[in-house]
Amino acid sequence: TDITSKHYQAVLMKEVEKQIVQKGLDGVFLDTVGNIDNEHADQPVVLEQQRIGMKNFLKSLKKKHASLSLIQNWGFGTLKYRTYPYVDGIMWENFNYSTVANDQWSKDRMTDLQKLNQSQDIKTLTISSVQGTKSETLAQKNGFLHMKSNIDLNYNKF
């Protein structure tokens, strides 16, 4: 999808009003925001356009529905550079100890998220399906809120 599209943003806004606001719910989970960073990593101009598009959508959403909590799924670069003023939290799926504990990319993201929590009060929600105790301990050490899942979160296994 092209989040820079005014039409697409209007469609999303109508869906939020229909599926969230009219039902009296108090928040929106913005799934697959990470696709912006993943899909456009090799296209810096498009990446920046999409990040700005997401920021503009979230800004409009917060202006219209200030009381809604917004949780972004992944999109760590988008959060760090554009969406942080508008979201209350970020979800880090597959926060499995064996994957994130010794990986430099993951360590760098943990540092970024700690800083955003301190400066913007953005909460990091983590979820793991393996190594529950180790994953939870690492999450808590970083100030994250963790959930253990019995469901395998590795979506690539079919």
MODELLER restraints for C-alpha pairs under 7 A, 6 or more apart:
rsr = mdl.restraints
at = mdl.atoms
rsr.add(forms.Gaussian(group=physical.xy_distance, feature=features.Distance(at['CA:3:A'], at['CA:9:A']), mean=6.43, stdev=0.5))
rsr.add(forms.Gaussian(group=physical.xy_distance, feature=features.Distance(at['CA:3:A'], at['CA:50:A']), mean=6.06, stdev=0.5))
rsr.add(forms.Gaussian(group=physical.xy_distance, feature=features.Distance(at['CA:3:A'], at['CA:53:A']), mean=5.23, stdev=0.5))
rsr.add(forms.Gaussian(group=physical.xy_distance, feature=features.Distance(at['CA:3:A'], at['CA:54:A']), mean=5.89, stdev=0.5))
rsr.add(forms.Gaussian(group=physical.xy_distance, feature=features.Distance(at['CA:4:A'], at['CA:49:A']), mean=6.95, stdev=0.5))
rsr.add(forms.Gaussian(group=physical.xy_distance, feature=features.Distance(at['CA:4:A'], at['CA:50:A']), mean=5.98, stdev=0.5))
rsr.add(forms.Gaussian(group=physical.xy_distance, feature=features.Distance(at['CA:4:A'], at['CA:53:A']), mean=4.24, stdev=0.5))
rsr.add(forms.Gaussian(group=physical.xy_distance, feature=features.Distance(at['CA:9:A'], at['CA:57:A']), mean=6.21, stdev=0.5))
rsr.add(forms.Gaussian(group=physical.xy_distance, feature=features.Distance(at['CA:26:A'], at['CA:68:A']), mean=5.17, stdev=0.5))
rsr.add(forms.Gaussian(group=physical.xy_distance, feature=features.Distance(at['CA:26:A'], at['CA:69:A']), mean=6.25, stdev=0.5))
rsr.add(forms.Gaussian(group=physical.xy_distance, feature=features.Distance(at['CA:27:A'], at['CA:68:A']), mean=4.74, stdev=0.5))
rsr.add(forms.Gaussian(group=physical.xy_distance, feature=features.Distance(at['CA:27:A'], at['CA:69:A']), mean=4.26, stdev=0.5))
rsr.add(forms.Gaussian(group=physical.xy_distance, feature=features.Distance(at['CA:27:A'], at['CA:70:A']), mean=5.70, stdev=0.5))
rsr.add(forms.Gaussian(group=physical.xy_distance, feature=features.Distance(at['CA:28:A'], at['CA:68:A']), mean=6.97, stdev=0.5))
rsr.add(forms.Gaussian(group=physical.xy_distance, feature=features.Distance(at['CA:28:A'], at['CA:69:A']), mean=6.22, stdev=0.5))
rsr.add(forms.Gaussian(group=physical.xy_distance, feature=features.Distance(at['CA:28:A'], at['CA:70:A']), mean=5.03, stdev=0.5))
rsr.add(forms.Gaussian(group=physical.xy_distance, feature=features.Distance(at['CA:28:A'], at['CA:71:A']), mean=6.28, stdev=0.5))
rsr.add(forms.Gaussian(group=physical.xy_distance, feature=features.Distance(at['CA:29:A'], at['CA:70:A']), mean=6.15, stdev=0.5))
rsr.add(forms.Gaussian(group=physical.xy_distance, feature=features.Distance(at['CA:29:A'], at['CA:71:A']), mean=4.89, stdev=0.5))
rsr.add(forms.Gaussian(group=physical.xy_distance, feature=features.Distance(at['CA:29:A'], at['CA:72:A']), mean=6.13, stdev=0.5))
rsr.add(forms.Gaussian(group=physical.xy_distance, feature=features.Distance(at['CA:30:A'], at['CA:71:A']), mean=5.96, stdev=0.5))
rsr.add(forms.Gaussian(group=physical.xy_distance, feature=features.Distance(at['CA:30:A'], at['CA:72:A']), mean=4.80, stdev=0.5))
rsr.add(forms.Gaussian(group=physical.xy_distance, feature=features.Distance(at['CA:30:A'], at['CA:73:A']), mean=5.85, stdev=0.5))
rsr.add(forms.Gaussian(group=physical.xy_distance, feature=features.Distance(at['CA:31:A'], at['CA:72:A']), mean=6.51, stdev=0.5))
rsr.add(forms.Gaussian(group=physical.xy_distance, feature=features.Distance(at['CA:31:A'], at['CA:73:A']), mean=4.99, stdev=0.5))
rsr.add(forms.Gaussian(group=physical.xy_distance, feature=features.Distance(at['CA:32:A'], at['CA:73:A']), mean=5.71, stdev=0.5))
rsr.add(forms.Gaussian(group=physical.xy_distance, feature=features.Distance(at['CA:32:A'], at['CA:74:A']), mean=6.80, stdev=0.5))
rsr.add(forms.Gaussian(group=physical.xy_distance, feature=features.Distance(at['CA:33:A'], at['CA:72:A']), mean=6.46, stdev=0.5))
rsr.add(forms.Gaussian(group=physical.xy_distance, feature=features.Distance(at['CA:33:A'], at['CA:73:A']), mean=5.63, stdev=0.5))
rsr.add(forms.Gaussian(group=physical.xy_distance, feature=features.Distance(at['CA:33:A'], at['CA:74:A']), mean=5.94, stdev=0.5))
rsr.add(forms.Gaussian(group=physical.xy_distance, feature=features.Distance(at['CA:33:A'], at['CA:75:A']), mean=5.17, stdev=0.5))
rsr.add(forms.Gaussian(group=physical.xy_distance, feature=features.Distance(at['CA:34:A'], at['CA:73:A']), mean=6.47, stdev=0.5))
rsr.add(forms.Gaussian(group=physical.xy_distance, feature=features.Distance(at['CA:34:A'], at['CA:74:A']), mean=4.50, stdev=0.5))
rsr.add(forms.Gaussian(group=physical.xy_distance, feature=features.Distance(at['CA:34:A'], at['CA:75:A']), mean=3.50, stdev=0.5))
rsr.add(forms.Gaussian(group=physical.xy_distance, feature=features.Distance(at['CA:35:A'], at['CA:75:A']), mean=6.92, stdev=0.5))
rsr.add(forms.Gaussian(group=physical.xy_distance, feature=features.Distance(at['CA:36:A'], at['CA:47:A']), mean=6.64, stdev=0.5))
rsr.add(forms.Gaussian(group=physical.xy_distance, feature=features.Distance(at['CA:36:A'], at['CA:50:A']), mean=6.48, stdev=0.5))
rsr.add(forms.Gaussian(group=physical.xy_distance, feature=features.Distance(at['CA:36:A'], at['CA:51:A']), mean=7.00, stdev=0.5))
rsr.add(forms.Gaussian(group=physical.xy_distance, feature=features.Distance(at['CA:36:A'], at['CA:75:A']), mean=6.71, stdev=0.5))
rsr.add(forms.Gaussian(group=physical.xy_distance, feature=features.Distance(at['CA:37:A'], at['CA:47:A']), mean=6.72, stdev=0.5))
rsr.add(forms.Gaussian(group=physical.xy_distance, feature=features.Distance(at['CA:37:A'], at['CA:75:A']), mean=5.85, stdev=0.5))
rsr.add(forms.Gaussian(group=physical.xy_distance, feature=features.Distance(at['CA:37:A'], at['CA:77:A']), mean=6.57, stdev=0.5))
rsr.add(forms.Gaussian(group=physical.xy_distance, feature=features.Distance(at['CA:37:A'], at['CA:78:A']), mean=6.75, stdev=0.5))
rsr.add(forms.Gaussian(group=physical.xy_distance, feature=features.Distance(at['CA:40:A'], at['CA:46:A']), mean=6.41, stdev=0.5))
rsr.add(forms.Gaussian(group=physical.xy_distance, feature=features.Distance(at['CA:40:A'], at['CA:47:A']), mean=5.02, stdev=0.5))
rsr.add(forms.Gaussian(group=physical.xy_distance, feature=features.Distance(at['CA:41:A'], at['CA:47:A']), mean=6.53, stdev=0.5))
rsr.add(forms.Gaussian(group=physical.xy_distance, feature=features.Distance(at['CA:51:A'], at['CA:78:A']), mean=5.61, stdev=0.5))
rsr.add(forms.Gaussian(group=physical.xy_distance, feature=features.Distance(at['CA:51:A'], at['CA:82:A']), mean=6.24, stdev=0.5))
rsr.add(forms.Gaussian(group=physical.xy_distance, feature=features.Distance(at['CA:52:A'], at['CA:82:A']), mean=6.56, stdev=0.5))
rsr.add(forms.Gaussian(group=physical.xy_distance, feature=features.Distance(at['CA:55:A'], at['CA:82:A']), mean=5.73, stdev=0.5))
rsr.add(forms.Gaussian(group=physical.xy_distance, feature=features.Distance(at['CA:55:A'], at['CA:83:A']), mean=5.00, stdev=0.5))
rsr.add(forms.Gaussian(group=physical.xy_distance, feature=features.Distance(at['CA:58:A'], at['CA:86:A']), mean=6.03, stdev=0.5))
rsr.add(forms.Gaussian(group=physical.xy_distance, feature=features.Distance(at['CA:59:A'], at['CA:86:A']), mean=6.20, stdev=0.5))
rsr.add(forms.Gaussian(group=physical.xy_distance, feature=features.Distance(at['CA:62:A'], at['CA:86:A']), mean=6.70, stdev=0.5))
rsr.add(forms.Gaussian(group=physical.xy_distance, feature=features.Distance(at['CA:69:A'], at['CA:88:A']), mean=6.02, stdev=0.5))
rsr.add(forms.Gaussian(group=physical.xy_distance, feature=features.Distance(at['CA:70:A'], at['CA:87:A']), mean=4.90, stdev=0.5))
rsr.add(forms.Gaussian(group=physical.xy_distance, feature=features.Distance(at['CA:70:A'], at['CA:88:A']), mean=5.42, stdev=0.5))
rsr.add(forms.Gaussian(group=physical.xy_distance, feature=features.Distance(at['CA:70:A'], at['CA:89:A']), mean=6.70, stdev=0.5))
rsr.add(forms.Gaussian(group=physical.xy_distance, feature=features.Distance(at['CA:71:A'], at['CA:87:A']), mean=5.98, stdev=0.5))
rsr.add(forms.Gaussian(group=physical.xy_distance, feature=features.Distance(at['CA:71:A'], at['CA:88:A']), mean=5.87, stdev=0.5))
rsr.add(forms.Gaussian(group=physical.xy_distance, feature=features.Distance(at['CA:71:A'], at['CA:89:A']), mean=4.68, stdev=0.5))
rsr.add(forms.Gaussian(group=physical.xy_distance, feature=features.Distance(at['CA:71:A'], at['CA:90:A']), mean=5.25, stdev=0.5))
rsr.add(forms.Gaussian(group=physical.xy_distance, feature=features.Distance(at['CA:71:A'], at['CA:91:A']), mean=6.87, stdev=0.5))
rsr.add(forms.Gaussian(group=physical.xy_distance, feature=features.Distance(at['CA:72:A'], at['CA:87:A']), mean=6.83, stdev=0.5))
rsr.add(forms.Gaussian(group=physical.xy_distance, feature=features.Distance(at['CA:72:A'], at['CA:89:A']), mean=6.27, stdev=0.5))
rsr.add(forms.Gaussian(group=physical.xy_distance, feature=features.Distance(at['CA:72:A'], at['CA:90:A']), mean=4.60, stdev=0.5))
rsr.add(forms.Gaussian(group=physical.xy_distance, feature=features.Distance(at['CA:72:A'], at['CA:91:A']), mean=6.15, stdev=0.5))
rsr.add(forms.Gaussian(group=physical.xy_distance, feature=features.Distance(at['CA:73:A'], at['CA:90:A']), mean=5.60, stdev=0.5))
rsr.add(forms.Gaussian(group=physical.xy_distance, feature=features.Distance(at['CA:73:A'], at['CA:91:A']), mean=4.70, stdev=0.5))
rsr.add(forms.Gaussian(group=physical.xy_distance, feature=features.Distance(at['CA:73:A'], at['CA:92:A']), mean=6.69, stdev=0.5))
rsr.add(forms.Gaussian(group=physical.xy_distance, feature=features.Distance(at['CA:74:A'], at['CA:90:A']), mean=6.46, stdev=0.5))
rsr.add(forms.Gaussian(group=physical.xy_distance, feature=features.Distance(at['CA:74:A'], at['CA:91:A']), mean=5.90, stdev=0.5))
rsr.add(forms.Gaussian(group=physical.xy_distance, feature=features.Distance(at['CA:74:A'], at['CA:92:A']), mean=5.80, stdev=0.5))
rsr.add(forms.Gaussian(group=physical.xy_distance, feature=features.Distance(at['CA:88:A'], at['CA:122:A']), mean=5.05, stdev=0.5))
rsr.add(forms.Gaussian(group=physical.xy_distance, feature=features.Distance(at['CA:88:A'], at['CA:123:A']), mean=6.36, stdev=0.5))
rsr.add(forms.Gaussian(group=physical.xy_distance, feature=features.Distance(at['CA:89:A'], at['CA:122:A']), mean=4.84, stdev=0.5))
rsr.add(forms.Gaussian(group=physical.xy_distance, feature=features.Distance(at['CA:89:A'], at['CA:123:A']), mean=4.40, stdev=0.5))
rsr.add(forms.Gaussian(group=physical.xy_distance, feature=features.Distance(at['CA:89:A'], at['CA:124:A']), mean=5.56, stdev=0.5))
rsr.add(forms.Gaussian(group=physical.xy_distance, feature=features.Distance(at['CA:90:A'], at['CA:123:A']), mean=6.43, stdev=0.5))
rsr.add(forms.Gaussian(group=physical.xy_distance, feature=features.Distance(at['CA:90:A'], at['CA:124:A']), mean=5.04, stdev=0.5))
rsr.add(forms.Gaussian(group=physical.xy_distance, feature=features.Distance(at['CA:90:A'], at['CA:125:A']), mean=6.04, stdev=0.5))
rsr.add(forms.Gaussian(group=physical.xy_distance, feature=features.Distance(at['CA:91:A'], at['CA:124:A']), mean=6.03, stdev=0.5))
rsr.add(forms.Gaussian(group=physical.xy_distance, feature=features.Distance(at['CA:91:A'], at['CA:125:A']), mean=4.74, stdev=0.5))
rsr.add(forms.Gaussian(group=physical.xy_distance, feature=features.Distance(at['CA:91:A'], at['CA:126:A']), mean=5.80, stdev=0.5))
rsr.add(forms.Gaussian(group=physical.xy_distance, feature=features.Distance(at['CA:92:A'], at['CA:125:A']), mean=6.06, stdev=0.5))
rsr.add(forms.Gaussian(group=physical.xy_distance, feature=features.Distance(at['CA:92:A'], at['CA:126:A']), mean=4.71, stdev=0.5))
rsr.add(forms.Gaussian(group=physical.xy_distance, feature=features.Distance(at['CA:92:A'], at['CA:127:A']), mean=6.54, stdev=0.5))
rsr.add(forms.Gaussian(group=physical.xy_distance, feature=features.Distance(at['CA:93:A'], at['CA:126:A']), mean=5.87, stdev=0.5))
rsr.add(forms.Gaussian(group=physical.xy_distance, feature=features.Distance(at['CA:93:A'], at['CA:127:A']), mean=5.16, stdev=0.5))
rsr.add(forms.Gaussian(group=physical.xy_distance, feature=features.Distance(at['CA:93:A'], at['CA:128:A']), mean=6.70, stdev=0.5))
rsr.add(forms.Gaussian(group=physical.xy_distance, feature=features.Distance(at['CA:94:A'], at['CA:127:A']), mean=5.89, stdev=0.5))
rsr.add(forms.Gaussian(group=physical.xy_distance, feature=features.Distance(at['CA:94:A'], at['CA:128:A']), mean=4.96, stdev=0.5))
rsr.add(forms.Gaussian(group=physical.xy_distance, feature=features.Distance(at['CA:94:A'], at['CA:129:A']), mean=6.93, stdev=0.5))
rsr.add(forms.Gaussian(group=physical.xy_distance, feature=features.Distance(at['CA:94:A'], at['CA:153:A']), mean=6.26, stdev=0.5))
rsr.add(forms.Gaussian(group=physical.xy_distance, feature=features.Distance(at['CA:95:A'], at['CA:126:A']), mean=5.87, stdev=0.5))
rsr.add(forms.Gaussian(group=physical.xy_distance, feature=features.Distance(at['CA:95:A'], at['CA:127:A']), mean=5.59, stdev=0.5))
rsr.add(forms.Gaussian(group=physical.xy_distance, feature=features.Distance(at['CA:95:A'], at['CA:128:A']), mean=5.01, stdev=0.5))
rsr.add(forms.Gaussian(group=physical.xy_distance, feature=features.Distance(at['CA:95:A'], at['CA:135:A']), mean=6.61, stdev=0.5))
rsr.add(forms.Gaussian(group=physical.xy_distance, feature=features.Distance(at['CA:96:A'], at['CA:128:A']), mean=5.18, stdev=0.5))
rsr.add(forms.Gaussian(group=physical.xy_distance, feature=features.Distance(at['CA:96:A'], at['CA:129:A']), mean=6.99, stdev=0.5))
rsr.add(forms.Gaussian(group=physical.xy_distance, feature=features.Distance(at['CA:96:A'], at['CA:130:A']), mean=6.02, stdev=0.5))
rsr.add(forms.Gaussian(group=physical.xy_distance, feature=features.Distance(at['CA:96:A'], at['CA:131:A']), mean=6.39, stdev=0.5))
rsr.add(forms.Gaussian(group=physical.xy_distance, feature=features.Distance(at['CA:96:A'], at['CA:135:A']), mean=5.45, stdev=0.5))
rsr.add(forms.Gaussian(group=physical.xy_distance, feature=features.Distance(at['CA:97:A'], at['CA:131:A']), mean=6.24, stdev=0.5))
rsr.add(forms.Gaussian(group=physical.xy_distance, feature=features.Distance(at['CA:97:A'], at['CA:134:A']), mean=5.93, stdev=0.5))
rsr.add(forms.Gaussian(group=physical.xy_distance, feature=features.Distance(at['CA:97:A'], at['CA:135:A']), mean=4.55, stdev=0.5))
rsr.add(forms.Gaussian(group=physical.xy_distance, feature=features.Distance(at['CA:100:A'], at['CA:106:A']), mean=5.26, stdev=0.5))
rsr.add(forms.Gaussian(group=physical.xy_distance, feature=features.Distance(at['CA:110:A'], at['CA:142:A']), mean=6.95, stdev=0.5))
rsr.add(forms.Gaussian(group=physical.xy_distance, feature=features.Distance(at['CA:113:A'], at['CA:124:A']), mean=6.94, stdev=0.5))
rsr.add(forms.Gaussian(group=physical.xy_distance, feature=features.Distance(at['CA:114:A'], at['CA:142:A']), mean=6.71, stdev=0.5))
rsr.add(forms.Gaussian(group=physical.xy_distance, feature=features.Distance(at['CA:116:A'], at['CA:122:A']), mean=5.86, stdev=0.5))
rsr.add(forms.Gaussian(group=physical.xy_distance, feature=features.Distance(at['CA:117:A'], at['CA:123:A']), mean=5.84, stdev=0.5))
rsr.add(forms.Gaussian(group=physical.xy_distance, feature=features.Distance(at['CA:123:A'], at['CA:144:A']), mean=6.82, stdev=0.5))
rsr.add(forms.Gaussian(group=physical.xy_distance, feature=features.Distance(at['CA:124:A'], at['CA:144:A']), mean=5.05, stdev=0.5))
rsr.add(forms.Gaussian(group=physical.xy_distance, feature=features.Distance(at['CA:124:A'], at['CA:145:A']), mean=6.23, stdev=0.5))
rsr.add(forms.Gaussian(group=physical.xy_distance, feature=features.Distance(at['CA:125:A'], at['CA:144:A']), mean=5.88, stdev=0.5))
rsr.add(forms.Gaussian(group=physical.xy_distance, feature=features.Distance(at['CA:125:A'], at['CA:145:A']), mean=4.82, stdev=0.5))
rsr.add(forms.Gaussian(group=physical.xy_distance, feature=features.Distance(at['CA:125:A'], at['CA:146:A']), mean=5.86, stdev=0.5))
rsr.add(forms.Gaussian(group=physical.xy_distance, feature=features.Distance(at['CA:126:A'], at['CA:139:A']), mean=7.00, stdev=0.5))
rsr.add(forms.Gaussian(group=physical.xy_distance, feature=features.Distance(at['CA:126:A'], at['CA:144:A']), mean=6.71, stdev=0.5))
rsr.add(forms.Gaussian(group=physical.xy_distance, feature=features.Distance(at['CA:126:A'], at['CA:145:A']), mean=6.04, stdev=0.5))
rsr.add(forms.Gaussian(group=physical.xy_distance, feature=features.Distance(at['CA:126:A'], at['CA:146:A']), mean=4.67, stdev=0.5))
rsr.add(forms.Gaussian(group=physical.xy_distance, feature=features.Distance(at['CA:126:A'], at['CA:147:A']), mean=6.26, stdev=0.5))
rsr.add(forms.Gaussian(group=physical.xy_distance, feature=features.Distance(at['CA:127:A'], at['CA:146:A']), mean=5.63, stdev=0.5))
rsr.add(forms.Gaussian(group=physical.xy_distance, feature=features.Distance(at['CA:127:A'], at['CA:147:A']), mean=4.76, stdev=0.5))
rsr.add(forms.Gaussian(group=physical.xy_distance, feature=features.Distance(at['CA:127:A'], at['CA:148:A']), mean=5.71, stdev=0.5))
rsr.add(forms.Gaussian(group=physical.xy_distance, feature=features.Distance(at['CA:127:A'], at['CA:149:A']), mean=6.80, stdev=0.5))
rsr.add(forms.Gaussian(group=physical.xy_distance, feature=features.Distance(at['CA:128:A'], at['CA:135:A']), mean=6.75, stdev=0.5))
rsr.add(forms.Gaussian(group=physical.xy_distance, feature=features.Distance(at['CA:128:A'], at['CA:147:A']), mean=6.63, stdev=0.5))
rsr.add(forms.Gaussian(group=physical.xy_distance, feature=features.Distance(at['CA:128:A'], at['CA:148:A']), mean=5.17, stdev=0.5))
rsr.add(forms.Gaussian(group=physical.xy_distance, feature=features.Distance(at['CA:128:A'], at['CA:149:A']), mean=5.91, stdev=0.5))
rsr.add(forms.Gaussian(group=physical.xy_distance, feature=features.Distance(at['CA:129:A'], at['CA:148:A']), mean=5.90, stdev=0.5))
rsr.add(forms.Gaussian(group=physical.xy_distance, feature=features.Distance(at['CA:129:A'], at['CA:149:A']), mean=4.77, stdev=0.5))
rsr.add(forms.Gaussian(group=physical.xy_distance, feature=features.Distance(at['CA:129:A'], at['CA:150:A']), mean=5.77, stdev=0.5))
rsr.add(forms.Gaussian(group=physical.xy_distance, feature=features.Distance(at['CA:129:A'], at['CA:151:A']), mean=6.18, stdev=0.5))
rsr.add(forms.Gaussian(group=physical.xy_distance, feature=features.Distance(at['CA:129:A'], at['CA:152:A']), mean=5.53, stdev=0.5))
rsr.add(forms.Gaussian(group=physical.xy_distance, feature=features.Distance(at['CA:129:A'], at['CA:153:A']), mean=6.17, stdev=0.5))
rsr.add(forms.Gaussian(group=physical.xy_distance, feature=features.Distance(at['CA:132:A'], at['CA:148:A']), mean=5.74, stdev=0.5))
rsr.add(forms.Gaussian(group=physical.xy_distance, feature=features.Distance(at['CA:136:A'], at['CA:146:A']), mean=5.70, stdev=0.5))
rsr.add(forms.Gaussian(group=physical.xy_distance, feature=features.Distance(at['CA:139:A'], at['CA:145:A']), mean=6.69, stdev=0.5))
rsr.add(forms.Gaussian(group=physical.xy_distance, feature=features.Distance(at['CA:139:A'], at['CA:146:A']), mean=6.15, stdev=0.5))
